[in-house]
Amino acid sequence: MEEIVPSSFGWLDTDHAQRRRMLEVVDLFKEPGTVDELGIGSIRDTFSDALFPGTSTLLTRLRYVLFVPWLVDRAVRSTSTVDDAVRRLRADEVRLIESLLEGYRGEERGRNQGILGQTARAKLKRMPSEVYWGPLGRWQLRTWETSVVGHLRRGSALRGAVRGRTEADDPGARDRVLDTGFDLAGLEPPVDLLRSTTFDLRPEEAEVLLERLRTTTHGSLLGWLLEHRDAVDLDAVSVAGLSLGDTPTDLRTVVDHATRFGLAMHGAALLYNLLVAEAAVLPDVADHYRERLDEWRGELRDARTLDGWDRDELWDVLTARNEKIPLLTRQFTDEWLDLLLDGGRVESSSHARGLIARREHRLKSGRARLVNRSAREAWKGESGTGLLDYRWGVTRRLLGDLLPALPDPAGTVSGARLAGAFVTTGATD
């Protein structure tokens, strides 16, 4: 069954993975360059998870994976009921916002540091504990498989069991009961965490995170980059710009298919925007997209994207990692790629135009911009035209936090290679 873009979102409170995915979709609709107008998100995310496991579009800075466990543990330890723990955690996360703002006070880039809630502050709806809960589990920094509230409930129950018991019959029982649900290798929060702090990792924090990330992402591009830190170039604007000459064959295959797919499908997004501009009778905007399509064709040719591309292998790589890619998504992709192999200008092809129009209508029905005047009038001139980066932009920010903090000189990178590492997105609310 084909995926559709629904008019509202819903999830079970206890299903954090589903909730995170829905929140990412909501955020994507706030970023015109990354909106999935043509329904290829299942393929994009499959590649993203294979290359950079544990990452999401919501992440800003790496030290949050320590902030969150510290604050959750503090909430459990300082309260007696789950309701009190929930309130305490939220209050402390608001205090963390203020602490980070204080830590960067007076710095020119202070308001561009990736602080979640730097504008909303106490009104922030999506706290760091929610945003980083998934990565904490994927990177095995969190040991309990439950939601944030479920974690607080379990922690409160265990604390209550300790208070209500005078002596443990089993010497090992006390350790189990006192388990916090996190594994930070003994890292303790700084004493000024909620007064004035920054995202700068302490050397011991960087070492723990390096080892945990390297272990839990082994076999991925992220894991390889952590093993070959001297090859990391944080100036690279895309995965294709990384030097990956000695990567294992299977990983190199994934990177190759992801790179080809991203550039090939970029043309479909540009053609979609051209069709919307024409339907909206915006000749200047339409000319802009014709120029961009010319540029894209040159990039496609120069990169030799279609030359020798084993499409059967592409689908083998994808389905081995995600069996739930919709059949109609695969059919749309194959039909578009077949069009490219035929050559010619897609904007002059009635087949290509019809393919894009049918795809949008299948996804959005009567809300499709190409048939709905109101939807076109709400269009801002660009939607979904960003080249797929498979969360490399997020990953390079996280690596930009980690690598300079490592105490081993071999694990550092030069200042030139760190340029641009701290560029953040609009995800800071």
C-alpha positions as CSV (number, residue, x, y, z in Angstrom):
1,M,0.0,0.0,0.0
2,E,1.3,3.5,-0.9
3,E,2.2,6.0,1.7
4,I,0.2,9.2,1.9
5,V,0.7,12.6,3.7
6,P,-2.0,12.7,6.3
7,S,-3.6,15.8,7.7
8,S,-2.7,15.1,11.3
9,F,-0.3,12.9,13.3
10,G,-0.9,10.6,16.2
11,W,1.1,8.1,18.2
12,L,1.0,6.1,21.4
13,D,2.8,7.8,24.4
14,T,4.8,4.6,25.1
15,D,6.0,4.2,21.5
16,H,8.9,6.6,21.4
17,A,10.3,5.4,18.1
18,Q,7.1,6.2,16.3
19,R,6.7,9.5,18.1
20,R,10.3,10.5,17.1
21,R,9.6,9.6,13.4
22,M,6.4,11.7,13.4
23,L,8.2,14.6,15.0
24,E,10.9,14.5,12.3
25,V,8.2,14.6,9.6
26,V,6.7,17.6,11.3
27,D,10.1,19.3,11.4
28,L,10.7,18.5,7.7
29,F,7.6,20.4,6.8
30,K,9.2,23.5,8.4
31,E,12.3,23.3,6.2
32,P,11.5,24.0,2.6
33,G,14.7,22.5,1.3
34,T,14.1,19.0,2.7
35,V,10.4,18.4,2.4
36,D,9.6,15.0,0.9
37,E,7.2,16.2,-1.8
38,L,7.5,13.0,-4.0
39,G,7.3,10.4,-1.3
40,I,10.9,9.0,-1.4
41,G,11.4,9.5,2.4
42,S,11.4,5.7,3.1
43,I,14.4,5.3,0.7
44,R,16.2,8.5,2.0
45,D,15.8,7.3,5.6
46,T,17.0,3.8,4.9
47,F,20.2,5.2,3.5
48,S,20.5,7.7,6.4
49,D,20.1,5.0,9.0
50,A,22.6,2.8,7.2
51,L,25.2,5.5,7.0
52,F,24.6,7.4,10.2
53,P,22.7,5.2,12.7
54,G,21.1,6.9,15.7
55,T,21.1,10.3,14.1
56,S,17.9,12.3,13.3
57,T,17.1,15.7,11.8
58,L,16.3,17.0,15.3
59,L,19.7,16.7,16.8
60,T,21.9,19.8,17.3
61,R,24.8,19.1,19.7
62,L,26.4,16.0,21.0
63,R,26.6,16.9,24.7
64,Y,22.9,16.6,25.0
65,V,23.3,12.8,25.2
66,L,25.0,13.5,28.5
67,F,22.8,16.3,29.7
68,V,19.6,14.3,29.3
69,P,20.7,11.2,31.4
70,W,22.1,13.5,34.1
71,L,18.8,15.5,34.3
72,V,16.6,12.4,34.2
73,D,18.6,10.7,36.9
74,R,18.4,13.9,39.0
75,A,14.6,14.0,38.6
76,V,14.2,10.5,39.8
77,R,16.6,10.8,42.7
78,S,15.1,14.1,44.0
79,T,11.4,13.1,43.9
80,S,9.2,10.4,45.3
81,T,6.5,10.1,42.7
82,V,6.5,9.9,38.9
83,D,4.4,13.0,38.6
84,D,6.9,14.9,40.7
85,A,9.7,13.5,38.6
86,V,8.0,14.6,35.3
87,R,7.6,18.2,36.7
88,R,11.2,18.2,38.0
89,L,12.6,17.1,34.7
90,R,10.8,19.7,32.8
91,A,11.9,22.4,35.3
92,D,15.5,21.3,35.1
93,E,15.4,21.2,31.3
94,V,14.2,24.8,31.3
95,R,17.0,25.7,33.7
96,L,19.4,24.0,31.3
97,I,18.3,26.3,28.5
98,E,19.1,29.3,30.7
99,S,22.4,27.7,31.8
100,L,23.5,27.3,28.2
101,L,22.5,30.8,27.3
102,E,24.5,32.0,30.3
103,G,27.4,29.9,29.2
104,Y,27.5,31.6,25.8
105,R,26.6,35.1,27.1
106,G,28.7,37.7,25.4
107,E,29.9,35.5,22.6
108,E,29.1,36.7,19.1
109,R,27.8,33.3,18.1
110,G,25.9,32.7,21.3
111,R,22.5,32.5,19.8
112,N,23.6,30.1,17.1
113,Q,25.0,27.3,19.2
114,G,22.2,24.8,18.7
115,I,20.5,25.4,22.0
116,L,17.1,23.7,22.0
117,G,14.6,26.2,23.3
118,Q,16.8,29.3,23.1
119,T,13.8,31.4,21.9
120,A,10.8,29.5,23.4
121,R,12.5,28.9,26.8
122,A,9.9,27.8,29.3
123,K,7.3,27.5,26.5
124,L,9.3,24.9,24.7
125,K,7.1,21.9,23.8
126,R,9.7,19.4,22.7
127,M,12.4,19.1,25.4
128,P,15.9,17.7,24.8
129,S,14.9,14.5,26.7
130,E,12.4,13.7,24.0
131,V,14.6,14.7,21.1
132,Y,17.6,12.7,22.2
133,W,15.8,9.7,23.7
134,G,16.1,7.6,20.5
135,P,19.9,8.2,20.0
136,L,20.5,7.4,23.7
137,G,19.0,4.0,23.1
138,R,20.6,3.3,19.7
139,W,24.0,4.2,21.0
140,Q,23.5,2.1,24.2
141,L,23.8,5.0,26.6
142,R,20.3,4.1,27.7
143,T,19.6,0.6,28.9
144,W,15.8,0.6,29.5
145,E,13.6,0.2,26.5
146,T,10.8,2.6,27.4
147,S,9.6,6.2,26.9
148,V,10.9,9.1,29.0
149,V,7.8,9.0,31.2
150,G,8.1,5.2,31.4
151,H,11.7,5.6,32.5
152,L,10.7,8.1,35.2
153,R,8.0,5.7,36.4
154,R,10.3,2.8,36.5
155,G,13.0,4.8,38.3
156,S,10.6,6.1,40.8
157,A,9.3,2.6,41.5
158,L,12.8,1.3,42.0
159,R,13.6,4.1,44.3
160,G,10.5,3.4,46.3
161,A,11.5,-0.3,46.5
162,V,14.9,0.7,48.0
163,R,13.3,3.0,50.6
164,G,10.8,0.4,51.6
165,R,13.3,-2.4,52.1
166,T,15.5,-2.8,55.1
167,E,17.8,-5.4,53.8
168,A,18.4,-7.2,50.5
169,D,18.3,-11.0,50.6
170,D,20.3,-11.2,47.4
171,P,23.5,-9.2,47.5
172,G,23.1,-8.5,43.8
173,A,19.5,-7.3,44.1
174,R,20.5,-3.9,45.5
175,D,22.7,-3.2,42.5
176,R,19.8,-4.1,40.2
177,V,17.3,-2.0,42.1
178,L,19.7,1.0,42.1
179,D,20.3,0.7,38.3
180,T,19.6,4.2,36.7
181,G,18.8,2.9,33.3
182,F,21.8,4.7,31.8
183,D,25.3,3.6,31.1
184,L,27.6,6.6,31.0
185,A,30.7,4.7,32.3
186,G,30.7,6.7,35.5
187,L,30.6,10.2,34.0
188,E,29.3,12.7,36.5
189,P,27.7,16.1,35.6
190,P,29.7,19.3,36.2
191,V,28.7,21.1,39.4
192,D,27.6,24.2,37.5
193,L,25.5,22.2,35.0
194,L,22.3,24.2,35.7
195,R,24.0,27.6,36.3
196,S,26.4,28.1,33.4
197,T,27.5,25.5,30.9
198,T,28.4,25.0,27.3
199,F,28.5,22.2,24.7
200,D,32.2,21.8,25.1
201,L,32.9,18.1,26.0
202,R,35.4,17.4,28.7
203,P,38.2,15.0,27.5
204,E,36.8,12.1,29.6
205,E,33.3,12.7,28.2
206,A,34.7,12.7,24.6
207,E,36.6,9.4,25.2
208,V,33.5,7.6,26.6
209,L,31.3,8.9,23.7
210,L,33.9,8.0,21.1
211,E,34.1,4.4,22.3
212,R,30.3,4.0,22.6
213,L,29.6,5.5,19.2
214,R,32.4,3.5,17.6
215,T,31.1,0.3,19.1
216,T,27.4,0.8,18.4
217,T,27.8,2.1,14.8
218,H,30.4,-0.4,13.6
219,G,29.9,-1.2,9.9
220,S,28.3,2.2,9.1
221,L,29.9,5.3,7.6
222,L,29.8,6.9,11.0
223,G,31.6,4.0,12.6
224,W,34.2,4.1,9.9
225,L,34.8,7.8,10.3
226,L,35.3,7.3,14.0
227,E,37.8,4.6,13.3
228,H,39.6,6.8,10.7
229,R,39.4,10.2,12.3
230,D,42.3,11.6,10.4
231,A,40.2,11.2,7.2
232,V,37.3,13.2,8.6
233,D,36.8,16.5,6.6
234,L,34.1,18.6,8.3
235,D,34.2,21.0,5.5
236,A,32.7,18.4,3.2
237,V,29.2,19.6,2.2
238,S,28.0,16.1,1.3
239,V,28.9,12.4,1.7
240,A,30.3,12.5,-1.8
241,G,32.9,15.0,-0.7
242,L,34.4,12.7,1.9
243,S,37.6,10.7,1.2
244,L,36.5,7.1,1.5
245,G,39.1,5.3,-0.6
246,D,39.8,2.4,1.8
247,T,36.3,1.8,3.2
248,P,35.1,-1.8,3.2
249,T,33.5,-2.9,-0.1
250,D,30.0,-3.3,1.4
251,L,30.0,0.2,2.9
252,R,31.5,1.7,-0.3
253,T,28.6,0.1,-2.1
254,V,26.0,1.7,0.2
255,V,27.7,5.1,-0.2
256,D,27.8,4.8,-4.0
257,H,24.1,3.9,-4.3
258,A,23.1,6.6,-1.9
259,T,25.1,9.2,-3.8
260,R,23.8,8.2,-7.2
261,F,20.2,8.0,-5.9
262,G,20.4,11.5,-4.3
263,L,21.7,13.2,-7.4
264,A,19.3,11.4,-9.7
265,M,16.2,12.1,-7.7
266,H,17.2,15.8,-7.2
267,G,16.1,16.4,-10.8
268,A,12.6,15.1,-9.9
269,A,12.3,17.6,-7.1
270,L,13.4,20.4,-9.4
271,L,11.0,19.4,-12.1
272,Y,8.2,19.3,-9.5
273,N,8.9,22.9,-8.5
274,L,9.1,23.9,-12.1
275,L,5.6,22.5,-12.8
276,V,4.2,24.3,-9.7
277,A,5.7,27.6,-10.9
278,E,4.2,27.1,-14.3
279,A,0.8,26.2,-12.8
280,A,1.0,29.3,-10.6
281,V,1.9,31.4,-13.7
282,L,5.2,32.6,-12.2
283,P,7.5,32.9,-15.3
284,D,10.5,34.2,-13.4
285,V,10.4,31.4,-10.9
286,A,9.8,28.9,-13.7
287,D,12.9,30.2,-15.5
288,H,14.9,29.8,-12.3
289,Y,14.0,26.1,-12.2
290,R,14.8,25.6,-15.8
291,E,18.3,27.0,-15.1
292,R,18.7,24.7,-12.1
293,L,17.7,21.8,-14.2
294,D,20.4,22.7,-16.7
295,E,22.9,22.8,-13.8
296,W,21.6,19.5,-12.5
297,R,22.0,17.8,-15.9
298,G,25.6,19.0,-15.9
299,E,26.3,17.5,-12.5
300,L,24.6,14.3,-13.4
301,R,26.8,14.0,-16.5
302,D,30.0,15.0,-14.7
303,A,29.5,12.6,-11.9
304,R,28.6,9.8,-14.3
305,T,25.7,9.0,-12.0
306,L,23.9,6.7,-14.4
307,D,27.0,5.0,-15.9
308,G,27.1,1.3,-14.9
309,W,24.6,1.8,-12.1
310,D,23.4,-1.7,-11.0
311,R,19.8,-1.1,-10.2
312,D,19.1,-4.6,-9.0
313,E,21.9,-4.2,-6.5
314,L,20.4,-0.8,-5.4
315,W,17.2,-2.5,-4.4
316,D,19.0,-5.4,-2.8
317,V,20.9,-2.9,-0.7
318,L,17.8,-1.1,0.3
319,T,15.5,-4.1,1.0
320,A,18.1,-5.8,3.0
321,R,17.9,-2.9,5.4
322,N,14.2,-2.1,5.1
323,E,11.6,-4.5,3.7
324,K,8.8,-2.0,4.1
325,I,9.7,0.4,1.3
326,P,6.3,0.8,-0.5
327,L,6.0,-0.9,-3.9
328,L,4.7,2.2,-5.5
329,T,7.7,4.2,-4.2
330,R,9.9,1.7,-5.9
331,Q,7.9,1.8,-9.1
332,F,8.0,5.6,-9.2
333,T,11.8,5.6,-8.6
334,D,12.4,3.0,-11.3
335,E,10.2,4.9,-13.8
336,W,12.1,8.2,-13.2
337,L,15.5,6.5,-13.5
338,D,14.4,4.8,-16.7
339,L,13.5,8.3,-18.1
340,L,16.9,9.6,-17.3
341,L,18.6,6.7,-19.1
342,D,16.5,7.6,-22.2
343,G,18.3,11.0,-22.2
344,G,16.7,14.3,-23.1
345,R,15.4,17.2,-21.1
346,V,12.9,16.1,-18.5
347,E,11.2,19.4,-18.5
348,S,10.4,18.9,-22.2
349,S,9.2,15.3,-21.7
350,S,5.4,14.8,-21.4
351,H,6.2,11.4,-19.8
352,A,8.4,13.0,-17.1
353,R,5.8,15.7,-16.4
354,G,3.0,13.3,-16.2
355,L,5.0,11.0,-13.9
356,I,5.6,13.9,-11.4
357,A,2.0,15.1,-11.6
358,R,0.6,11.6,-11.0
359,R,3.0,11.0,-8.1
360,E,1.9,14.2,-6.3
361,H,-1.7,13.4,-6.8
362,R,-1.3,9.9,-5.5
363,L,0.3,11.2,-2.4
364,K,-1.9,14.3,-1.7
365,S,-5.0,13.7,-3.7
366,G,-7.1,16.9,-3.9
367,R,-4.5,18.8,-1.9
368,A,-1.9,18.4,-4.6
369,R,-0.5,21.8,-5.7
370,L,-0.7,21.0,-9.4
371,V,-4.5,20.7,-9.1
372,N,-5.3,22.8,-6.1
373,R,-5.2,26.5,-6.5
374,S,-5.3,27.3,-2.8
375,A,-2.3,25.0,-2.3
376,R,-0.4,26.7,-5.0
377,E,-1.1,30.1,-3.6
378,A,0.4,28.9,-0.2
379,W,3.5,27.8,-2.0
380,K,6.5,30.0,-1.2
381,G,8.5,29.4,-4.4
382,E,10.5,26.4,-3.3
383,S,9.8,23.1,-1.7
384,G,11.9,20.0,-1.3
385,T,14.8,21.2,-3.6
386,G,17.6,20.4,-1.2
387,L,20.0,17.7,-2.3
388,L,19.7,14.6,-0.1
389,D,22.5,14.6,2.5
390,Y,21.4,11.6,4.5
391,R,21.9,13.5,7.8
392,W,25.5,14.3,7.0
393,G,24.8,17.9,8.1
394,V,23.7,16.7,11.5
395,T,26.5,14.2,11.8
396,R,29.3,16.7,10.9
397,R,28.0,18.9,13.8
398,L,28.2,16.0,16.2
399,L,31.7,15.1,15.0
400,G,32.6,18.7,15.3
401,D,31.8,18.5,19.0
402,L,33.5,15.2,19.6
403,L,36.8,15.2,17.7
404,P,38.4,18.4,19.0
405,A,37.7,17.3,22.6
406,L,39.6,14.0,22.4
407,P,42.7,14.0,24.5
408,D,44.7,11.9,22.0
409,P,46.3,14.2,19.4
410,A,45.8,11.5,16.8
411,G,42.1,12.0,17.2
412,T,42.0,15.7,16.6
413,V,41.5,17.5,13.3
414,S,43.0,20.8,12.1
415,G,41.2,24.1,12.5
416,A,40.7,24.3,8.8
417,R,38.9,21.0,8.7
418,L,36.6,22.1,11.6
419,A,35.4,25.2,9.7
420,G,31.6,25.2,9.5
421,A,31.3,22.4,12.0
422,F,29.0,24.3,14.3
423,V,26.5,25.5,11.8
424,T,23.1,24.8,13.2
425,T,19.6,24.5,11.8
426,G,16.3,26.0,12.7
427,A,15.6,23.1,15.1
428,T,16.5,25.2,18.1
429,D,13.0,26.6,18.6
